[in-house]
Every structure is written in C-alpha cells, then in structure tokens.
Amino acid sequence: MSSTATTEPEHHGAVPEEPGAHEHPSDGVYIIVALVLAALTAIEVGIYYIKGGLTYIPLLVLMAAKFLIVVGFFMHLRFDSPLFRRLFAMGLGMACFIYVVTFFLFGVFHG
C-alpha cells in the first residue's frame, strides 16, 4: 500500500453543501430590518398616545407584523421546514384570538 493513496475522495478546495444550508443575509439587511422594527415600534407608541377610537386593532396588526419580521429574519424561519412556519402561525393566531376575546371581556370595543 502506497503512502500517497487515500480512501477519501479529494474535494480540491470545494466544501460539500450541507443539507438545509442557506446563505445568510448580509449585515446591511439586518440593519434595515432593525430600522423597520424601530419604525414600527415608534408607530405603535404614537398610536398608544391617541385617545379614543379603536386603537387596539392597528396595535394588533403591528404586533403581528413585528412578530413575523422577527421570526422570519432573526430566527431564520424562512429557511426551516414548513411545519415550523405553521406552528408559529398557529401561535400567532391563537395570541391574536386571546387578545380579542380579552378585549371583548373587558368591554374595550363597547362605546
């Protein structure tokens, strides 16, 4: 047996791709996402200080949007199994349902 013979194939510098591997967004994308989240938070704070009306509906919509952005970008849910997306969507739907039911219980939507 020769000392130059190997049992493993040579890759010549190429690294085999792992299953489920994906390219991560650049730092600039994360900075833009952070700025969008900051802007949505500023809008939420502004809506909170508006007196009267149905301010809870826009707050629920903004809450859901921020949840989806955080889960999609920072938890890399876009690259995971569709099962995980469904589980997170069910959790978000349940949270919104519980908020709306609680609002009705406390009479938030009544005059």
N, C-alpha and C positions, 0 to 999 in steps of 0.2 A: 504494500500500500504506500502510495506516494504521500509526502507531506504536503503537497500542494492541492491534493484532491479534497474536496469538501462535499458533505452530504446535503448542505443547504444551498438553494439557488441564490445567485448573486442578484442584487437589485440595482446595482450601478447608480447609487445615489437616490433612487426613487423610493419613497416610503409608501407601502401599500395603504390604501384608504381604509379606515375602519368603517364597519357598518354603522350607519346612522351619523357619520361625521358630516359636519357642515361648516361653512365658512362664517366666522363671527363678523358682525358689523364692525365698522371702524369706530374709533373714539369719537369722531365727529358726529356719527349717528346717535351715539349715546348722549352726547351733549345736546343735540337737537331734541331728543326725547325728553331729557331733563328740563329743557326750557319750555317745551309744550306742557309738561306736567306742572311746572311752576305757573304758567299762564292759566291753566285750568283751575289750579288752586286759588289764584288771585280772583278769577271769575266767581268761584264758589264763595269766597269771603265777601265779595261785593254783593252777591245775591243774598247772603245771610243778613246783611245790614238793610236790605229792602224790607220795609214794613208792609204787611198786608198781602193780599193775593195768595195765589198758590205757588209759593216759592219752593215748596218741597219737591215738586215734580222736576224742575230743572236741576235741583241738587241731586236727586236720584239718578238722573241721566248723566250728569257729570261724574258722579261716583262710579257708575258702571263704565264710562269711557276711561277713566283713570285706572280702574281695575284691569280692563282689557289691555291697556297700554303697558302697564307694569308686568302683567302676566306674559304678554306677548314678547316683550323685548328683554326684560331683565331676568325672566325665568326661562327664556328660550322655548316657550310653549309652542311656538310656530314650527319648531323642528321635531317635536315629540310626536308620539302616537296620537291619532285622532281620539282615542279613548280618553286621554288626559284632557284634551280640549273639551270633550263632552262633560267630563266630571267637573271641571272648573266652570263651565257654562251653567250646569245644574246648580252648583253652589251659588253662583251669582244670581240666578233666577230665584232660588229659594230665599236669599238675603233680601232681594227687592220685594218679594211677596210678603215676607215677615215685616219689613218696614211699612208697606202699605197697609197691612192688617193692623199693625200697631197704631198707625196714624188714624185709621178709622175708629179704633177703640177709644182713643183719646180725643176724638172729635175734631181733629185738625182740619178736615175737609168740610166741616159744617160751618156756614156763615161766620 
